[in-house]
Amino acid sequence: MLVNKNIKTAVELKPDSPNNENLDKKFNITDILTIWGIWARQQTLMHNKPYITTLACDHKPELILDDFEIVLIDSLITKLGRLKSIKSQNEYKVLKLFYFGELITIHDRSVIALQTISNIANKMHCDETNIKEIKRNAENYVIGLLAMQTMLTGIESDLFNRINLNN
């Protein structure tokens, strides 16, 4: 897949605010993963259009990410999914269900449906508190990988700098 850094994946929620104002704001990791989920659903729909639709409510957060940053987040989440530990597999599953959704069939039609914390808890046979903790750990893992990439490459990631680490 070709990546064009000039293409913006998500648009601003507020049309009256200028785009460059967004670069100084701090965002939560959930904003970034929400945009990743929107992007991942769009990619799935684009490649399987006649077969899949979405039930996800794709509200557009005010954060703007370019395709390079989205692909970076996608690769970090994929890396989490490739780890062999049960803990990592659970974290990957919760992130994917919460931010991307689940592919289900309704009336012979495949749809992507976002899952709530309680739905995920029912699917994984545990309580909501555990799912929230697993989700938080997975989000922190993604932040840690972004920080590690900055440390290993010596190149400070603009995406990492925009994450509010106080939440």
N, C-alpha and C positions, 0 to 999 in steps of 0.2 A: 504494500500500500504506500503510495506517495504521500508525503506529509508537506503541506504548505503552511509555513508559520504565519502567513498573512491572513489565513482564513480563521474567523472566530467561530467557535463551536456554539457558544451560548450567547444570547443577546441580553442586554440590560432589561430589567423589569420596568425601570422608570425611564420612559423615552426622553424626558426633559433634562436628564443629567448627562453631562459629557462623558465619553468613554475613558478619557485619561484620568478622571477623578477616581476610577476604579482601581488604579494601580497603587494608590496610597492606602487603601482600606485593608484591614485585616479580616480574614475570613476563617470560619471554622472548617475543620476537615470534613464535616458533614456537607457543607456547601460544595466542596470539591468533589466528593464522592457522589453527590446528587447529580452534578453535571456529568460525571463519568457514566452514571446509570442512564441518563438521557441519551448520551452519545452511544453507549453500547446497545440500547434498544433500537436507536436509529440505524445502526450498522446491521443489526439482525434483521430489521424490517427491510432494509435496502437489498440485502442478499436473498431474502426469502419472501418478497412482497406478496406473491399470489397465495401464499400458504399461512402467513402469520399476520395478525393485527395486534394492537396493544390496548390494554385496559388501563394502562398507567396514566396518571394525571401528570403530564409533563409541564409543570409550572417552571418558568425560567428564573433561576436565581439571578441576582444582580452581578454575580461574579462572571468575568469573561476569561476564558482559557483558550489558548490556541491549540491547534491539533497536536503539536509536539508535546505539550503538557498533558493532554488527554491520553495520548499513546503512552506516555511515561507512567501515568497512573494505572492504565490498563496493564502494562507490563509488571508493575509492582503487585497488583492484585493477582495476576496470573502466577507470579512467583510464589505468593502466599499459597495458592491452590496447588502448586507442585510439591510443596513440602509434605513429607510423609507422616508427620505426627498427627494424632487424632485431634489434638488441640488446634493445630493449624488448619486442618480440614474443616473443623467446626467453625472456625473464624471465617474462612473463605466462604463457606456455605451461608452463614448469616449475612455477610456483606453482600453476597450475590443476591440472596433472596430479598434483602431490605432495599438495596439501591438499584438493582437491575430488575428483579422480579422473577417470576417462575413461569415457565412455558406450560400452559395447561390447554386442554381441549374442551371446548364448549360447543355443542351442536355441530360436531364434525369440523370445527374450525379451531385452529391453534391460535392462542392469544398469549400475550405476555401480561401477567397481572402482578402488580406490586404487592408485597406481603407486609403485614404489620408485625410488630413485635409479638403480639399475642398469637397470630397465625403461625409465626416461626416457632414459638414455644410449643404450640400444639404439634407441629410437624416433627420437632426434635424431642418431644416427650420430656420437657423440663419446664421450669417456671420462667416467667417473664424477667425476673431479676437476673437469672443466669444468662439469658439471651442478651440483656442489656450489657452485662459485664463482658460477654464474648464479643459483642459488637464494639464496645469501647476498646478492648484489647486489640482487635483487628484494625481499628482506626489508628491506634497508637503504633501498630506495626508499620502501617503505610507511612506515617510521619517519620518513624525511625529509619525506614529505607530511604526516604527523601534526604534525611540528614546524613545518612551514611554515604549516599551518592555524592553529596556535596563534599564530604570529608575525603573520600577516595579520589575524586577527580580534581579537587581544588577549585572547582567552578561553583560559585555560589548560585544556587537555584532560586530564581525569582519566585517560583511557585512556593518553595519552602519559606521564603521570607514573607510571603503574604499570609501564611497560616498563623492564626491567633493561637498560641500555645497555652494561654492562660485558662482556656475553657476545658 
